[in-house]
Amino acid sequence: MRSPTLLQMACFVIAIPVFFTQSHAQVVPGTGIRLANVGDDFEAEDWKWIPNGAKASREQDGAVRSPTGYSANRRWFESPKRGMPDVIQRVETPANGIPGSKGALRLQTLHTGIPGRPSNQMEQDDFIMSCSSRIGAISVSRNPSCTVRVWFPPFENWENRSGSHFGYRIDLKTTITEKKKRLFFTKSVKTPESYWPGFFVEFHSSHDPRFAEDEAVLLIRGNNGGHEVRSLEITPGWWTLGMSCTSDGRVHYYARKGVENLTAQDHLYSSFPYGYRAERFATHFFNSVNNNDGRTWSTPVIIDDPAVYSMR
């Protein structure tokens, strides 16, 4: 069983906001040792993205179009499943960012999906941190976590579309048991499984008759069944987002306005997403989402200081 795609989860969430559930045995994201061989602060003025030609679209048509894109510092790579945002650009850190930060990274996309074939549907590109390829997947017994600062522009600069605009997720590994039919019997077989819990930011446009004014909400993906849970209202400016995994296989979600470190008071939700118990943390990554009509740019989002931590 695979996790639902973004398109399968695109319906609006009407759940009542849920906060501070299952608050015991948590690890605040950013706790422990910051892993120096992964992560980025974008302070190097020569930071560069190397796109390597047309983007991948294996999810849609099976084409990876190797070689895929990567950053010159080898800390980021293009998703072979969905491809990379069209703009991956080091920029000056917006006001009120991390004290002392001079550089951050702008993510924005236009041509999602299959190159040269606008679908007129909501699609996404992925921007992925090189983590397991550099240090190996991290056992949840080490209580891994990740954090990032994200800057959202004023609402008048968002893509004028109600729906998901930006995602921040983690790549987790577990083991599932599947029933395999043999000639005269059924056998239980353990197989590895990947899944991708995290956050999506959903925009409600005032041009949509369902909404009186522009607003954005943070959706948590997800609950034990994999469904999204409505959380905080997101306002323009800087936010700190983070997720942690504990040794029981649960995922814990945190967020706060501003760039300060997360605390226990910033806990939003905890779950076994899709009913899975995490075994290993592979990486964290970002989704740029738009209506793939060949003309409409996604909402420009700026990220800074994405990092991975573990307790040992």
Backbone bond lengths (Angstrom), bond angles and torsions (degrees), N, CA, C in turn:
res aa  C-N    CA-C-N  psi(-1)  N-CA   C-N-CA  omega(-1)  CA-C   N-CA-C  phi
1 M - - - 1.456 - - 1.522 108.81 -
2 R 1.319 116.63 131.24 1.448 122.05 -179.73 1.522 110.54 -104.67
3 S 1.359 116.15 153.56 1.451 120.72 176.55 1.510 109.98 -65.44
4 P 1.338 118.97 147.35 1.459 121.07 179.57 1.511 111.22 -61.88
5 T 1.339 117.05 146.43 1.448 121.61 175.19 1.514 110.00 -76.44
6 L 1.351 115.21 168.70 1.454 120.02 177.58 1.510 111.04 -58.57
7 L 1.344 117.68 -41.11 1.454 120.10 -178.16 1.517 111.23 -65.10
8 Q 1.332 116.95 -36.31 1.455 119.70 179.38 1.517 111.72 -69.04
9 M 1.337 116.44 -22.80 1.460 120.33 -177.46 1.524 111.84 -103.93
10 A 1.335 118.02 14.81 1.457 121.27 -168.72 1.519 113.92 -76.38
11 C 1.326 120.19 -11.27 1.457 120.52 179.80 1.520 109.87 -66.39
12 F 1.349 115.92 151.47 1.452 120.04 -176.09 1.516 110.76 -70.43
13 V 1.322 115.03 143.06 1.448 121.48 -178.97 1.518 108.81 -89.34
14 I 1.303 116.53 129.76 1.457 120.62 -179.18 1.528 111.27 -117.34
15 A 1.324 115.99 12.18 1.456 119.37 -178.62 1.521 110.70 -66.71
16 I 1.313 116.10 150.67 1.457 121.39 174.63 1.518 108.43 -67.75
17 P 1.342 118.86 137.99 1.457 120.32 -179.91 1.526 111.40 -54.70
18 V 1.340 115.87 139.96 1.455 121.62 -178.69 1.517 107.87 -125.77
19 F 1.308 117.23 128.07 1.447 121.58 179.64 1.530 109.40 -136.25
20 F 1.338 115.44 153.96 1.451 122.70 171.37 1.534 112.06 54.12
21 T 1.338 116.24 50.20 1.453 120.17 175.43 1.523 109.26 -101.24
22 Q 1.321 117.25 146.76 1.455 123.43 178.77 1.531 110.56 47.33
23 S 1.312 116.07 58.07 1.456 120.26 -169.73 1.527 113.92 -82.36
24 H 1.323 118.50 -3.01 1.450 119.38 -177.68 1.527 110.53 -80.07
25 A 1.341 115.21 156.52 1.463 122.58 172.94 1.521 112.68 54.25
26 Q 1.342 116.37 46.72 1.451 120.69 177.24 1.525 110.94 -97.69
27 V 1.339 114.26 164.30 1.452 122.12 169.14 1.520 106.24 -127.42
28 V 1.319 117.22 120.15 1.462 120.68 178.82 1.519 108.87 -67.87
29 P 1.329 119.36 127.92 1.465 120.85 178.20 1.530 111.26 -55.31
30 G 1.322 115.39 134.62 1.456 121.26 -175.00 1.508 113.15 99.80
31 T 1.347 116.93 -2.46 1.464 121.65 178.38 1.518 109.77 -79.60
32 G 1.337 116.70 140.93 1.452 120.72 174.95 1.516 112.45 98.89
33 I 1.328 115.60 -144.55 1.463 122.49 -174.20 1.529 109.43 -98.79
34 R 1.313 116.43 128.37 1.463 119.96 173.11 1.518 108.23 -76.40
35 L 1.329 117.42 127.30 1.455 122.19 -175.20 1.528 109.92 -83.96
36 A 1.319 115.95 110.12 1.459 121.82 -169.79 1.524 113.31 -71.08
37 N 1.319 118.14 -24.57 1.464 120.40 -176.79 1.524 113.32 -79.75
38 V 1.319 117.19 -5.09 1.459 121.93 175.25 1.523 108.06 -131.92
39 G 1.331 116.62 167.94 1.456 120.21 -177.87 1.516 111.25 93.99
40 D 1.329 115.84 175.72 1.469 120.67 -175.84 1.525 108.36 -162.91
41 D 1.353 115.54 148.16 1.466 118.87 173.66 1.526 111.72 -118.42
42 F 1.337 117.45 -4.31 1.467 123.80 175.92 1.527 112.62 58.86
43 E 1.313 116.98 24.77 1.466 120.11 179.22 1.525 112.49 -80.90
44 A 1.302 118.89 -23.14 1.468 121.15 -179.82 1.533 109.75 -66.26
45 E 1.326 117.00 121.61 1.457 120.52 -177.18 1.519 112.70 -66.20
46 D 1.330 116.67 -20.95 1.465 120.09 178.94 1.533 112.38 -95.80
47 W 1.341 117.04 17.43 1.465 119.64 177.80 1.524 108.32 -56.24
48 K 1.332 116.48 133.66 1.466 120.04 -172.82 1.515 110.94 -145.21
49 W 1.338 115.59 141.96 1.457 122.29 173.28 1.523 108.78 -106.05
50 I 1.333 116.84 134.72 1.465 122.94 -178.97 1.523 107.48 -112.94
51 P 1.359 119.26 103.99 1.463 121.07 -170.58 1.525 115.41 -73.84
52 N 1.329 119.20 -29.08 1.472 121.72 176.97 1.528 113.47 60.68
53 G 1.308 117.53 42.20 1.461 120.28 172.77 1.516 113.96 87.66
54 A 1.347 115.57 -162.35 1.466 122.22 -176.03 1.525 110.80 -60.00
55 K 1.324 115.18 144.09 1.460 120.31 -175.11 1.526 111.78 -75.77
56 A 1.308 114.78 159.95 1.457 122.00 179.34 1.528 111.21 -74.18
57 S 1.326 115.40 154.40 1.475 120.67 174.99 1.523 109.69 -151.93
58 R 1.322 115.66 46.54 1.468 120.41 -177.17 1.517 111.84 -59.54
59 E 1.339 117.40 -33.02 1.460 120.52 -179.22 1.524 111.16 -62.66
60 Q 1.330 117.31 -35.88 1.456 120.90 -175.73 1.527 113.34 -91.45
61 D 1.346 117.45 -45.63 1.469 119.28 -173.32 1.521 114.49 -132.04
62 G 1.349 116.99 7.99 1.456 120.78 176.87 1.512 114.91 80.70
63 A 1.344 118.67 5.51 1.458 121.72 -175.54 1.523 111.34 -98.51
64 V 1.335 116.43 124.51 1.464 121.64 176.35 1.528 111.06 -92.55
65 R 1.321 117.49 -32.91 1.471 123.74 179.82 1.524 111.64 57.84
66 S 1.309 115.59 54.19 1.465 121.43 178.27 1.526 110.06 -64.43
67 P 1.343 118.11 153.01 1.462 125.67 -1.75 1.524 111.34 -78.15
68 T 1.312 116.59 145.89 1.458 121.36 -178.68 1.529 110.55 -84.04
69 G 1.344 115.70 165.50 1.450 120.82 -177.53 1.527 113.17 -73.11
70 Y 1.338 115.03 159.25 1.466 120.51 179.49 1.521 108.81 -160.29
71 S 1.330 115.85 162.16 1.456 120.54 175.70 1.521 109.21 -86.41
72 A 1.335 115.49 150.64 1.461 119.73 -178.31 1.518 112.07 -61.30
73 N 1.341 117.90 -27.87 1.468 119.75 177.39 1.529 113.13 -84.66
74 R 1.323 115.61 1.94 1.476 123.29 175.78 1.521 113.59 63.54
75 R 1.315 117.50 21.84 1.464 120.95 179.27 1.525 112.69 -97.92
76 W 1.334 117.69 -2.29 1.460 122.09 -178.50 1.519 109.13 -141.80
77 F 1.335 115.88 151.26 1.461 118.51 177.28 1.521 110.87 -147.33
78 E 1.320 114.58 157.77 1.461 121.62 177.52 1.521 110.43 -74.34
79 S 1.306 116.23 139.56 1.457 120.16 175.45 1.524 110.19 -69.59
80 P 1.329 119.07 123.69 1.464 119.74 174.55 1.521 112.65 -70.34
81 K 1.338 115.88 -13.46 1.463 120.14 -179.08 1.516 112.11 -81.89
82 R 1.359 117.13 -44.16 1.459 120.30 -173.10 1.520 113.82 -126.77
83 G 1.299 120.24 -14.36 1.454 120.68 -177.65 1.514 113.02 93.14
84 M 1.336 115.02 -177.19 1.461 122.91 -170.56 1.521 110.27 -113.29
85 P 1.343 117.25 154.73 1.466 119.03 172.54 1.524 110.97 -59.28
86 D 1.325 116.54 151.49 1.462 120.85 -179.47 1.524 112.50 -73.22
87 V 1.335 117.08 -24.83 1.459 121.28 175.09 1.518 108.76 -119.42
88 I 1.324 115.43 116.59 1.465 122.98 172.63 1.516 104.17 -131.18
89 Q 1.307 117.05 96.03 1.459 121.50 -164.16 1.520 111.85 -137.19
90 R 1.334 116.19 127.57 1.460 119.84 173.20 1.523 108.82 -69.44
91 V 1.349 116.18 132.37 1.457 122.00 -178.56 1.525 109.05 -134.31
92 E 1.305 115.58 167.05 1.461 120.37 174.10 1.524 109.17 -67.09
93 T 1.304 116.96 137.19 1.464 121.69 -178.65 1.526 110.55 -61.59
94 P 1.341 118.15 126.28 1.465 119.84 177.02 1.526 111.82 -60.12
95 A 1.314 115.14 159.70 1.468 121.52 -178.78 1.523 110.89 -55.87
96 N 1.333 115.07 147.75 1.467 124.00 177.12 1.522 112.97 69.94
97 G 1.338 116.29 20.69 1.449 120.28 175.88 1.522 111.63 -78.47
98 I 1.332 116.03 -165.42 1.460 121.18 179.20 1.531 109.00 -58.33
99 P 1.328 118.76 129.10 1.467 120.08 179.97 1.531 111.58 -53.78
100 G 1.325 115.96 128.58 1.454 121.78 179.49 1.510 114.80 87.69
101 S 1.317 118.94 -10.42 1.459 121.04 -179.42 1.519 110.24 -71.46
102 K 1.338 115.84 129.51 1.465 121.56 177.52 1.524 112.00 -105.40
103 G 1.331 116.69 -24.04 1.456 120.26 -175.85 1.510 112.58 -131.39
104 A 1.325 115.65 145.18 1.462 122.92 175.04 1.524 106.68 -142.29
105 L 1.327 118.00 -174.97 1.462 120.25 -173.61 1.520 110.68 -128.76
106 R 1.327 115.89 125.50 1.463 122.19 177.56 1.519 109.44 -91.87
107 L 1.335 115.83 132.44 1.455 123.52 176.12 1.521 108.78 -120.52
108 Q 1.317 116.97 126.85 1.463 121.88 177.81 1.519 107.91 -158.08
109 T 1.326 117.20 148.56 1.458 118.94 -176.75 1.514 111.51 -141.19
110 L 1.329 114.78 157.82 1.467 122.32 179.64 1.520 111.34 -124.57
111 H 1.345 115.81 -54.18 1.464 120.68 -174.24 1.529 109.58 -100.76
112 T 1.319 116.97 80.82 1.462 120.82 173.48 1.526 108.70 -79.46
113 G 1.336 116.52 172.23 1.459 118.95 177.68 1.515 112.63 74.53
114 I 1.323 117.05 -152.21 1.458 123.59 -177.32 1.526 109.62 -75.14
115 P 1.337 119.13 126.36 1.467 120.55 -179.31 1.531 111.83 -55.43
116 G 1.353 114.75 131.89 1.451 120.15 176.57 1.512 115.15 78.50
117 R 1.342 117.88 5.08 1.459 120.82 -178.11 1.525 110.38 -131.96
118 P 1.343 118.50 77.78 1.471 120.38 177.71 1.525 110.99 -56.04
119 S 1.314 115.62 135.09 1.468 120.56 -176.98 1.521 112.88 -102.07
120 N 1.363 116.30 -13.09 1.468 120.96 -173.73 1.529 111.46 56.06
121 Q 1.329 115.04 32.80 1.455 122.21 175.68 1.527 108.73 -131.31
122 M 1.322 115.97 161.26 1.446 120.55 175.32 1.526 109.73 -69.54
123 E 1.336 115.95 122.88 1.466 121.17 177.67 1.523 108.40 -138.63
124 Q 1.336 116.75 174.24 1.458 119.93 -172.39 1.520 111.54 -143.89
125 D 1.335 114.39 155.67 1.457 123.24 169.22 1.516 108.60 -115.22
126 D 1.337 116.05 157.54 1.460 121.35 -176.59 1.531 110.90 -119.94
127 F 1.326 116.01 145.11 1.458 123.85 175.45 1.525 106.20 -128.46
128 I 1.337 116.83 113.95 1.467 121.42 -164.13 1.525 111.23 -118.64
129 M 1.328 115.97 133.96 1.460 120.70 175.61 1.520 110.56 -78.38
130 S 1.328 116.53 135.46 1.468 121.51 174.07 1.523 107.81 -75.68
131 C 1.304 116.39 106.27 1.466 120.67 -177.72 1.531 110.65 -123.41
132 S 1.324 116.95 -67.94 1.467 118.58 -177.38 1.522 111.73 -63.59
133 S 1.340 117.78 -28.28 1.467 120.19 178.78 1.522 111.70 -72.21
134 R 1.333 117.57 -18.99 1.463 121.76 -179.13 1.524 112.97 -101.25
135 I 1.339 116.72 -37.03 1.471 118.89 -174.87 1.520 112.67 -128.95
136 G 1.349 117.30 -1.40 1.455 120.55 -176.60 1.517 111.23 86.16
137 A 1.319 116.65 156.72 1.460 120.88 176.01 1.528 109.20 -65.84
138 I 1.336 116.25 145.52 1.460 122.03 -173.75 1.525 109.48 -101.15
139 S 1.314 117.17 124.78 1.459 121.34 178.01 1.523 110.18 -63.04
140 V 1.335 116.64 141.29 1.464 119.12 177.96 1.524 111.51 -66.79
141 S 1.326 118.22 -13.54 1.461 120.20 175.24 1.527 111.16 -64.89
142 R 1.352 116.21 -17.04 1.468 121.51 177.89 1.532 111.58 -93.65
143 N 1.334 116.95 3.69 1.466 122.21 178.85 1.532 112.49 52.40
144 P 1.337 117.93 58.51 1.466 120.26 -179.57 1.522 111.48 -68.88
145 S 1.328 115.71 153.06 1.458 121.30 176.39 1.515 109.23 -150.67
146 C 1.333 115.44 166.73 1.455 120.58 178.86 1.520 108.94 -145.58
147 T 1.332 115.34 152.81 1.459 121.70 179.13 1.516 109.78 -141.16
148 V 1.339 115.83 160.13 1.465 121.77 173.84 1.525 108.17 -158.60
149 R 1.320 115.66 150.65 1.462 121.35 169.14 1.522 107.51 -101.32
150 V 1.329 116.03 134.50 1.463 121.88 -176.90 1.519 109.43 -127.92
151 W 1.344 115.83 132.58 1.464 121.50 176.68 1.525 109.33 -107.93
152 F 1.331 116.14 125.18 1.461 122.24 177.52 1.525 108.72 -107.62
153 P 1.344 117.68 136.43 1.464 120.52 -176.87 1.520 112.08 -75.94
154 P 1.335 117.80 170.55 1.471 120.28 172.05 1.523 110.28 -55.91
155 F 1.328 117.32 150.34 1.459 120.93 -173.41 1.529 113.19 -59.01
156 E 1.338 118.15 -28.06 1.469 118.53 -179.60 1.526 112.12 -68.05
157 N 1.342 117.32 -12.84 1.458 121.10 178.56 1.526 113.28 -100.31
158 W 1.331 117.73 5.28 1.450 121.03 177.43 1.533 109.86 -83.21
159 E 1.318 116.10 152.09 1.462 119.83 171.50 1.529 108.23 -56.54
160 N 1.330 116.63 130.89 1.460 120.87 -173.93 1.529 110.49 -79.79
161 R 1.320 114.80 74.10 1.467 121.41 -176.28 1.512 109.03 -153.59
162 S 1.312 117.32 132.73 1.458 120.82 173.15 1.525 109.03 -80.22
163 G 1.323 116.25 128.83 1.460 120.95 -179.18 1.514 110.31 146.36
164 S 1.320 116.92 -174.36 1.465 121.85 -179.74 1.526 110.42 -70.92
165 H 1.357 115.57 138.35 1.461 121.42 -178.11 1.521 112.94 -121.05
166 F 1.324 117.67 -28.76 1.466 120.85 -172.89 1.517 108.43 -152.48
167 G 1.328 115.78 142.24 1.453 120.34 177.84 1.514 111.84 -131.04
168 Y 1.321 115.84 148.36 1.462 123.48 173.02 1.520 106.31 -135.11
169 R 1.347 115.92 114.80 1.460 119.18 -170.93 1.520 111.37 -138.60
170 I 1.316 115.15 168.44 1.454 122.23 176.98 1.525 109.56 -119.79
171 D 1.324 114.69 152.51 1.458 122.62 178.80 1.528 107.23 -103.97
172 L 1.331 116.17 111.95 1.461 121.18 -178.50 1.521 110.71 -114.25
173 K 1.325 115.20 153.64 1.457 122.08 179.44 1.527 109.31 -120.92
174 T 1.325 114.89 141.70 1.452 120.62 175.07 1.512 108.52 -146.12
175 T 1.325 116.39 -176.14 1.464 122.45 176.53 1.515 108.34 -124.51
176 I 1.324 116.93 131.01 1.459 121.18 178.11 1.526 109.23 -118.07
177 T 1.320 114.95 158.95 1.463 120.95 177.69 1.520 108.66 -107.41
178 E 1.314 116.91 123.30 1.462 122.74 179.59 1.520 109.98 -115.55
179 K 1.320 115.51 147.93 1.453 121.46 176.51 1.529 109.00 -89.71
180 K 1.328 117.25 120.45 1.454 122.70 178.88 1.527 109.37 -111.13
181 K 1.300 116.55 123.02 1.461 120.70 179.71 1.527 110.79 -80.59
182 R 1.315 114.46 126.21 1.450 120.41 173.77 1.532 107.81 -105.63
183 L 1.283 118.01 -172.41 1.466 121.45 -172.96 1.524 112.03 -60.13
184 F 1.321 116.88 -47.08 1.465 119.93 -175.81 1.533 113.08 -123.71
185 F 1.337 117.22 6.06 1.462 118.27 -177.25 1.522 109.08 -157.27
186 T 1.345 115.76 169.01 1.461 122.95 176.31 1.515 108.70 -112.60
187 K 1.318 115.45 131.94 1.458 121.61 -176.33 1.523 110.11 -116.00
188 S 1.331 116.73 138.74 1.461 121.93 174.71 1.523 108.92 -85.49
189 V 1.328 115.92 126.66 1.461 121.46 -177.18 1.525 108.89 -125.06
190 K 1.317 116.14 129.77 1.459 121.19 176.49 1.523 109.26 -86.02
191 T 1.340 116.69 129.64 1.455 121.65 -178.63 1.524 109.71 -133.61
192 P 1.346 117.45 149.48 1.468 120.05 176.84 1.524 111.00 -72.92
193 E 1.312 116.36 147.95 1.456 121.83 -179.73 1.531 109.70 -140.54
194 S 1.330 116.25 137.13 1.458 122.60 174.22 1.522 109.77 -105.11
195 Y 1.321 116.96 146.69 1.459 120.85 173.76 1.519 108.75 -150.42
196 W 1.353 115.98 162.61 1.456 120.46 -164.68 1.530 112.32 -135.20
197 P 1.310 118.55 73.33 1.471 120.26 176.29 1.524 111.22 -74.24
198 G 1.332 116.15 166.46 1.453 119.38 177.34 1.510 112.57 157.78
199 F 1.340 114.84 -148.90 1.455 123.05 -177.09 1.522 110.82 -116.85
200 F 1.338 116.15 145.85 1.461 122.29 161.71 1.521 108.00 -126.47
201 V 1.328 115.83 143.03 1.465 121.22 174.05 1.518 107.26 -101.34
202 E 1.328 115.72 120.34 1.460 121.90 -178.69 1.531 109.33 -106.34
203 F 1.323 115.47 130.99 1.459 122.08 -179.96 1.520 109.91 -101.62
204 H 1.330 116.38 139.38 1.455 122.87 173.71 1.522 107.34 -115.46
205 S 1.321 116.95 110.49 1.452 122.17 -174.11 1.525 111.60 -83.52
206 S 1.333 115.85 138.36 1.464 120.21 177.11 1.527 111.67 -67.20
207 H 1.335 117.37 -14.80 1.462 120.71 175.63 1.531 111.74 -80.72
208 D 1.306 116.10 -7.89 1.462 122.55 175.83 1.533 107.27 -88.67
209 P 1.321 119.48 123.47 1.479 120.38 -175.92 1.521 113.65 -60.18
210 R 1.303 118.53 -13.78 1.459 120.39 178.81 1.524 113.17 -76.59
211 F 1.359 116.76 -15.89 1.461 119.68 -172.31 1.521 110.49 -128.52
212 A 1.328 116.12 133.48 1.466 121.80 -176.49 1.521 111.97 -76.62
213 E 1.324 117.87 -28.37 1.457 121.31 -178.35 1.519 109.81 -150.75
214 D 1.329 114.74 163.59 1.460 119.36 177.43 1.528 110.02 -64.31
215 E 1.325 115.67 137.09 1.457 120.47 174.43 1.520 108.39 -156.87
216 A 1.319 115.43 159.53 1.458 121.25 176.58 1.516 108.79 -134.69
217 V 1.319 116.61 143.07 1.462 121.56 -179.96 1.518 109.52 -129.27
218 L 1.309 115.26 149.46 1.458 122.52 177.33 1.521 108.34 -91.70
219 L 1.331 115.85 120.88 1.455 121.69 176.94 1.521 109.19 -103.83
220 I 1.325 115.90 135.10 1.465 121.82 177.84 1.512 108.26 -100.99
221 R 1.328 116.59 125.04 1.459 121.12 174.65 1.519 108.49 -112.93
222 G 1.278 118.51 106.97 1.421 122.57 1.85 1.502 109.46 -161.94
223 N 1.343 113.11 -165.54 1.460 119.14 176.72 1.530 109.88 -80.89
224 N 1.316 116.68 -171.93 1.468 118.92 -174.60 1.521 112.90 -64.20
225 G 1.335 116.60 -19.66 1.454 119.77 176.64 1.512 113.52 -95.14
226 G 1.345 117.56 -0.89 1.449 121.41 -179.71 1.511 114.31 90.38
227 H 1.331 118.32 1.95 1.456 121.13 -179.31 1.528 110.39 -83.43
228 E 1.329 115.11 150.89 1.451 120.36 -178.73 1.532 111.46 -75.03
229 V 1.324 114.95 147.05 1.462 123.09 179.58 1.516 107.98 -119.47
230 R 1.314 116.86 126.00 1.461 121.05 178.77 1.522 109.66 -71.15
231 S 1.339 115.89 135.88 1.458 120.83 -177.81 1.523 109.74 -128.46
232 L 1.331 117.68 -128.07 1.448 122.76 -171.66 1.527 113.20 -70.84
233 E 1.334 115.63 155.60 1.458 120.78 166.26 1.526 107.96 -80.22
234 I 1.324 116.50 131.53 1.455 122.27 -179.69 1.524 109.42 -99.20
235 T 1.322 116.50 127.24 1.453 122.25 176.95 1.528 109.21 -109.73
236 P 1.332 118.67 157.37 1.471 120.43 178.94 1.525 111.61 -57.63
237 G 1.332 115.20 152.27 1.458 121.45 -179.39 1.520 111.38 114.31
238 W 1.319 115.04 -163.45 1.469 121.30 -175.53 1.528 112.08 -84.88
239 W 1.321 114.78 141.90 1.460 123.66 172.91 1.525 108.89 -136.10
240 T 1.319 115.87 150.40 1.463 122.15 172.23 1.518 108.12 -110.54
241 L 1.325 115.85 124.58 1.459 122.54 179.46 1.524 109.15 -118.99
242 G 1.319 116.51 148.55 1.452 119.66 177.87 1.512 112.37 -160.95
243 M 1.316 115.16 156.59 1.457 122.48 176.48 1.522 108.91 -139.45
244 S 1.315 116.20 149.01 1.458 121.36 175.94 1.515 109.99 -135.89
245 C 1.316 115.21 157.40 1.467 122.25 175.45 1.520 108.04 -121.56
246 T 1.319 116.18 136.57 1.449 120.60 177.87 1.529 109.98 -109.98
247 S 1.310 115.50 166.19 1.460 121.10 -170.72 1.525 113.40 -64.57
248 D 1.348 117.68 -15.06 1.453 119.83 175.30 1.528 112.34 -83.48
249 G 1.347 116.99 0.48 1.456 121.25 176.66 1.506 114.83 90.09
250 R 1.342 117.84 5.97 1.462 120.17 179.03 1.527 111.08 -83.98
251 V 1.333 114.64 158.76 1.465 122.73 174.05 1.522 107.62 -113.20
252 H 1.335 116.13 137.32 1.463 122.88 -178.72 1.526 108.32 -120.74
253 Y 1.325 116.74 134.51 1.458 123.14 -173.04 1.528 110.06 -115.02
254 Y 1.330 116.16 134.87 1.457 122.51 -177.10 1.519 110.07 -136.11
255 A 1.330 116.78 150.22 1.460 121.38 174.40 1.523 109.29 -161.14
256 R 1.337 115.11 151.73 1.442 120.94 174.12 1.522 109.26 -154.85
257 K 1.321 116.61 151.60 1.450 122.51 173.85 1.521 109.22 -70.93
258 G 1.346 117.42 137.89 1.458 121.85 178.99 1.513 112.06 97.64
259 V 1.330 116.35 -171.21 1.472 121.55 -175.12 1.525 112.72 -113.46
260 E 1.320 118.12 7.77 1.459 120.19 179.22 1.523 110.84 -67.57
261 N 1.330 116.11 156.67 1.453 120.48 178.18 1.528 110.36 -61.59
262 L 1.315 115.22 148.42 1.457 120.91 178.43 1.521 110.50 -69.83
263 T 1.326 115.14 150.41 1.459 121.92 176.79 1.525 109.03 -130.08
264 A 1.315 116.31 174.59 1.467 120.44 178.97 1.522 111.52 -60.44
265 Q 1.330 117.87 -28.58 1.462 121.40 -179.26 1.532 112.39 -71.26
266 D 1.336 117.28 -12.49 1.462 121.30 -179.38 1.525 112.87 -92.20
267 H 1.322 117.09 6.68 1.464 120.95 178.49 1.518 110.67 -66.31
268 L 1.339 116.60 132.65 1.452 122.05 179.93 1.516 113.29 -108.08
269 Y 1.347 116.52 -40.65 1.460 118.76 -168.88 1.519 108.98 -168.31
270 S 1.316 116.46 155.03 1.462 122.78 173.80 1.520 108.95 -140.18
271 S 1.314 117.15 145.81 1.463 119.65 -177.65 1.515 110.90 -164.36
272 F 1.335 114.43 170.21 1.460 123.48 164.68 1.536 105.66 -104.34
273 P 1.333 119.31 85.29 1.470 120.39 -172.59 1.529 112.31 -55.43
274 Y 1.332 115.92 134.02 1.468 123.73 -178.88 1.523 112.29 63.09
275 G 1.339 116.79 12.46 1.452 120.76 -178.16 1.517 113.49 80.65
276 Y 1.346 117.84 7.77 1.462 122.05 -178.28 1.525 110.98 -89.98
277 R 1.317 115.83 151.08 1.459 122.71 170.24 1.522 107.34 -106.54
278 A 1.321 116.37 117.38 1.462 120.46 -178.16 1.526 111.32 -63.31
279 E 1.322 115.16 142.75 1.458 121.23 174.49 1.530 111.96 -114.09
280 R 1.353 116.08 -35.83 1.468 120.23 -177.68 1.530 109.84 -144.24
281 F 1.324 115.18 144.88 1.462 123.89 175.66 1.522 106.92 -100.07
282 A 1.346 117.38 121.71 1.462 120.61 -177.62 1.528 112.63 -96.84
283 T 1.345 117.77 -43.84 1.462 120.30 -179.58 1.527 109.51 -173.92
284 H 1.337 116.27 -179.67 1.462 122.09 167.56 1.525 108.28 -127.79
285 F 1.348 116.00 157.54 1.457 119.39 -173.06 1.522 109.65 -156.24
286 F 1.349 114.46 171.95 1.458 121.87 -173.92 1.522 110.46 -126.27
287 N 1.335 116.34 146.79 1.461 122.83 178.30 1.521 109.70 -117.18
288 S 1.329 117.12 127.74 1.462 122.80 169.82 1.521 107.26 -103.80
289 V 1.347 117.18 124.48 1.461 122.47 -170.04 1.525 109.33 -122.59
290 N 1.337 115.94 137.54 1.470 119.39 173.35 1.518 109.70 -150.71
291 N 1.341 115.32 177.26 1.459 121.14 169.17 1.524 106.76 -85.43
292 N 1.312 117.66 112.58 1.463 122.31 -172.38 1.526 110.72 -78.16
293 D 1.348 114.92 76.59 1.466 119.84 178.75 1.524 112.27 -108.31
294 G 1.343 117.57 3.07 1.455 121.53 179.88 1.516 113.95 81.79
295 R 1.351 118.31 -1.34 1.464 121.55 -176.35 1.525 112.91 -128.86
296 T 1.308 118.03 -25.58 1.460 122.02 -168.35 1.528 111.28 -102.97
297 W 1.328 115.44 117.98 1.456 120.25 177.81 1.525 111.04 -75.64
298 S 1.310 115.32 149.09 1.461 120.14 173.71 1.522 110.05 -71.19
299 T 1.319 116.32 166.45 1.460 121.91 174.82 1.525 109.71 -61.90
300 P 1.349 118.59 127.86 1.466 119.67 177.77 1.526 110.46 -72.79
301 V 1.316 116.17 127.53 1.464 122.42 -179.71 1.520 107.65 -126.87
302 I 1.318 116.71 143.14 1.466 122.13 179.19 1.522 108.81 -118.53
303 I 1.331 115.99 132.86 1.462 121.21 179.09 1.526 109.46 -116.11
304 D 1.318 115.91 155.12 1.465 120.64 177.39 1.519 110.06 -148.93
305 D 1.316 114.00 143.86 1.468 123.92 170.69 1.526 114.50 55.47
306 P 1.342 119.38 44.50 1.475 118.81 173.77 1.536 109.42 -66.86
307 A 1.318 115.77 134.20 1.458 120.64 -173.24 1.512 111.20 -144.88
308 V 1.333 115.47 156.39 1.456 123.26 177.17 1.521 108.63 -122.57
309 Y 1.331 116.50 140.33 1.463 122.56 -177.06 1.531 109.42 -131.17
310 S 1.315 115.45 157.95 1.470 120.06 169.35 1.525 108.33 -146.73
311 M 1.333 115.05 160.21 1.459 119.74 -177.78 1.510 112.80 -77.37
312 R 1.340 116.60 -19.63 1.467 119.75 178.07 1.510 109.68 -163.00
